[in-house]
Amino acid sequence: MITATYGHGTHNDFIVIFDPQDLITLSPDQIIRLCDRTSGIGADGVIKIIKRSDKWFMDYRNSDGSLAEMCGNGIRVMAKFLVDRGHQGEGIFPIATRDGNKFLKVPQNGDISVNMGQVSYIPGEISAEQNGQIFKGLNIDVGNPHAVLFVESLDQVGPLDHPPLLSPDDEYPEGVNVEFVEFLENGEIKMRVHERGSGETQSCGTGTCAVALAATIKKNKKLPIQWVINPPGGRLVVDIDSHNNATLTGPAELIRDIDISKFLQGSSANQI
């Protein structure tokens, strides 16, 4: 039997597979089957927990089977798993990702914080055609690419069944995460996101960090700064220091363990 754990961070949901010796090989088709919300478990992505050189490594795949650098909500869920299951003590510890080492502060209970590293503005305006309208915004890098677009109301965005059409269209040869941002009267932000490789999700950790920097630039504010950001799935807090380092704080939940053996037929997975 191969057991995985289903969990989420502000309803950005994941299938977590604990495989410290890296014995399980997952094909893109198997990832797609696992993440399918009709015939599979249903999730925005799969996190395989590996140990490399005595460090925890986050092997993350989008729901379409493609590789991803990391995921800000997913890494909190991974950290929650490690602490809850006794593989790692609570406190501050690193997790390696394809975007470098990320340090997390994980209490036994309560919100988890992760240092997301530097958030960068890439000069030049971008625009997107969505729901028959043109929205303008900024190009932000959080170790993965983000197009942050500003709207008067998220009601303008309409369905996000397909990636928005961006201009210039050659700006993101490997795809991009697209965030739509509405400023609220109380100083907070609402957002929706279309993630490359996953479609519209209820939340995006790197996306909230991109939104925080884009909002700072849009509102002509200075660093350091803190933003409260509300994706559909919940509430997240992003702090950006004077050196453009972002820290993301929010909840993580483990829901249930699942036998995923039947979805991995034909896999080279060993039993764990």
C-alpha positions in Angstrom: 0.0 0.0 0.0 1.2 3.5 -0.8 -0.3 6.1 1.5 -0.5 9.8 0.8 -2.0 12.7 2.8 -4.5 15.3 1.5 -4.2 18.8 2.9 -4.6 22.4 2.0 -3.4 26.0 2.7 -6.3 28.4 2.3 -7.9 25.8 0.2 -5.0 25.5 -2.2 -5.0 21.7 -2.0 -2.3 19.1 -2.3 -1.5 15.4 -2.2 1.5 14.9 0.0 3.6 11.7 -0.4 6.3 11.1 2.2 9.2 9.4 0.2 12.4 10.4 2.0 14.5 7.8 0.1 13.0 8.9 -3.3 11.8 5.4 -4.1 8.6 6.5 -6.0 8.8 7.7 -9.6 5.6 9.5 -10.7 4.9 10.1 -14.4 2.9 13.2 -15.6 0.0 10.9 -16.4 -0.1 9.5 -12.9 0.0 13.1 -11.4 -2.9 14.0 -13.7 -4.9 10.9 -12.5 -4.2 11.7 -8.8 -5.2 15.4 -9.2 -8.3 14.8 -11.3 -11.3 16.0 -9.3 -13.8 13.7 -10.9 -12.0 10.3 -11.1 -9.0 10.9 -8.8 -8.3 12.3 -5.4 -8.5 15.9 -6.6 -5.9 18.5 -5.9 -4.0 21.5 -7.3 -0.7 19.6 -7.2 1.4 16.8 -5.7 4.2 17.3 -3.1 6.7 14.5 -2.8 8.8 14.9 0.4 12.4 13.7 -0.2 15.5 13.9 1.9 18.6 15.1 0.1 22.0 15.6 1.8 20.2 15.4 5.1 17.8 18.2 4.1 14.1 18.0 3.3 13.4 18.7 -0.3 10.0 19.7 -1.8 9.5 17.9 -5.2 6.4 19.7 -6.4 4.3 19.0 -9.5 1.4 20.9 -10.8 -1.9 19.1 -11.5 -1.1 18.8 -15.2 2.1 16.9 -14.3 4.5 19.7 -15.0 7.4 20.6 -12.6 7.1 23.7 -10.5 9.8 25.7 -8.7 7.9 25.7 -5.4 4.6 26.7 -3.9 4.1 29.0 -1.0 0.9 27.3 0.3 2.2 23.9 -0.5 5.4 24.3 1.5 3.4 25.2 4.6 1.3 22.1 4.2 4.6 20.1 3.8 6.0 21.7 6.9 2.8 20.9 8.8 3.1 17.3 7.8 6.7 17.0 8.9 6.0 18.5 12.3 2.7 16.7 12.9 4.0 13.3 11.9 7.1 13.7 14.1 9.7 13.8 11.3 10.8 17.3 12.2 10.7 19.3 15.4 8.7 22.5 15.7 10.5 25.8 15.3 12.5 27.3 12.5 14.0 24.9 9.8 14.8 24.9 6.1 13.1 23.1 3.2 15.0 22.9 -0.1 13.1 23.7 -3.3 13.9 24.2 -7.0 14.0 27.8 -6.1 16.5 27.4 -3.3 16.2 26.9 0.5 13.2 28.4 2.2 13.1 28.8 6.0 9.9 28.2 7.9 8.7 29.0 11.4 6.3 26.2 12.4 4.6 26.1 15.8 2.9 23.0 17.1 -0.4 24.8 16.4 -1.4 28.0 14.5 -0.2 29.8 11.4 3.0 28.9 9.6 5.4 31.5 8.2 7.8 30.9 5.3 10.6 33.2 4.1 9.8 33.2 0.3 13.1 35.0 -0.7 13.3 38.0 -2.9 10.4 39.4 -4.8 11.4 41.4 -7.9 9.7 43.8 -10.2 10.5 43.3 -13.9 10.2 46.7 -15.6 7.6 47.2 -18.3 3.9 47.2 -18.4 1.9 44.1 -19.3 -1.8 43.8 -20.3 -4.3 41.0 -20.5 -7.5 40.4 -22.4 -10.0 38.7 -20.1 -13.8 38.5 -20.2 -13.9 41.0 -23.2 -11.9 43.6 -21.3 -8.3 44.8 -21.2 -6.5 45.0 -17.8 -3.1 46.4 -17.2 -0.5 45.3 -14.6 3.0 44.5 -13.6 5.5 41.6 -14.2 6.7 40.2 -10.9 9.2 37.4 -10.2 9.0 35.3 -7.0 11.3 32.6 -8.3 8.5 31.8 -10.7 6.8 34.3 -13.0 3.6 36.3 -12.2 1.5 38.8 -14.1 -0.4 41.0 -11.6 -3.3 42.8 -13.1 -5.4 45.5 -11.4 -9.2 45.7 -11.6 -11.9 47.9 -10.1 -13.8 44.8 -9.1 -13.1 41.1 -9.3 -16.6 40.8 -10.8 -15.1 42.1 -14.0 -12.9 39.1 -14.4 -15.5 36.5 -15.3 -14.7 32.8 -15.7 -11.0 31.8 -15.5 -11.4 28.5 -17.3 -8.5 29.3 -19.6 -5.3 31.3 -19.3 -5.9 35.0 -19.9 -4.4 36.3 -23.2 -1.3 38.4 -22.3 0.5 41.1 -24.2 3.3 41.0 -25.1 2.6 37.3 -25.8 6.3 36.3 -25.8 6.9 37.6 -22.3 6.4 34.1 -20.7 7.7 31.3 -22.9 7.1 28.7 -20.1 3.8 30.1 -18.9 2.9 32.4 -16.1 0.7 32.7 -13.0 -1.9 35.5 -13.5 -3.4 37.4 -10.5 -6.3 39.8 -10.6 -6.2 42.4 -7.8 -9.0 44.5 -6.2 -8.1 47.1 -3.5 -10.6 47.2 -0.7 -11.6 50.3 1.3 -10.2 48.8 4.5 -6.7 48.7 3.0 -6.7 45.0 2.4 -6.6 43.2 -1.0 -8.8 40.7 -2.7 -7.4 38.5 -5.5 -8.1 35.7 -7.9 -5.4 33.6 -9.6 -5.0 31.4 -12.6 -1.9 29.2 -12.0 0.1 27.8 -14.9 -0.3 24.1 -14.9 -3.3 24.1 -12.5 -5.9 26.6 -13.7 -7.9 28.8 -11.3 -7.1 27.9 -7.7 -8.5 29.0 -4.4 -5.2 30.5 -3.3 -1.5 30.9 -4.4 1.3 31.5 -2.0 3.8 32.9 -4.4 1.0 34.8 -6.1 0.1 36.6 -2.9 3.8 37.7 -2.6 3.7 38.9 -6.1 0.5 40.8 -5.4 2.0 42.4 -2.3 5.0 43.9 -4.3 2.8 44.9 -7.2 0.4 46.6 -4.8 3.3 48.5 -3.1 4.4 49.8 -6.5 0.9 50.6 -7.7 0.1 52.6 -4.5 3.6 54.3 -4.4 4.3 52.9 -0.9 7.6 52.3 0.6 9.2 49.2 2.0 9.1 47.6 4.6 5.4 46.9 4.3 2.7 44.4 5.3 -0.4 43.5 3.3 -3.4 41.4 4.2 -4.5 39.5 1.1 -7.7 37.6 0.6 -7.8 35.0 -2.1 -11.1 33.0 -2.4 -9.7 30.3 0.0 -8.9 32.4 3.0 -6.7 35.1 4.5 -2.9 35.5 4.1 -0.4 38.0 5.4 2.7 39.1 3.4 5.5 41.1 4.9 8.2 42.6 2.5 11.3 44.0 4.1 13.5 46.8 2.9 15.6 44.3 0.8 12.5 42.9 -1.0 12.5 39.7 1.0 8.9 38.4 1.4 7.5 36.4 4.3 4.2 34.6 3.9 2.1 33.7 6.9 -1.0 31.6 6.9 -2.7 28.4 7.9 -2.1 24.8 6.8 -4.4 21.8 7.4 -4.0 18.1 7.0 -7.3 16.5 6.2 -7.0 12.7 5.7 -4.7 9.9 4.7 -5.4 8.1 1.4 -4.3 4.8 -0.2 -3.2 5.9 -3.7 -1.9 2.6 -4.9 -4.6 2.1 -7.6 -3.7 5.5 -9.2 0.0 4.4 -9.5 -0.5 1.2 -11.5 2.4 0.9 -13.9 4.6 3.1 -11.7 8.1 2.1 -10.6 7.0 3.0 -7.0 8.1 0.7 -4.3 5.9 0.1 -1.3 6.5 2.6 1.6 
